[in-house]
């Protein structure tokens, strides 16, 4: 990235979840992100999912 980041830069995390694990992951996703509370900020709208 070089020096292109600034105080407002972020990192997007995209996860690929196996179909069998999808429902369990969706139930636990907020707890998972909450365990990173000192590192991560987010909103429910940014943690929505698309199941294809």
Phi, psi and omega in degrees: 000339179065223181253028182277353180273159177220188182296343183252008179290155177218174176236129177267137178247121179243125181248142174251120185247133176299143182307320182293334182262354188302307183299317179296318179298316181297324177293327188259358189299322181291324176294321178299310179296322178299330179288347176255020190311323181285348183249336192236140170234141180196177177226156180306325179295329179276354179248024177284169184226153172242120180256111184259000000 
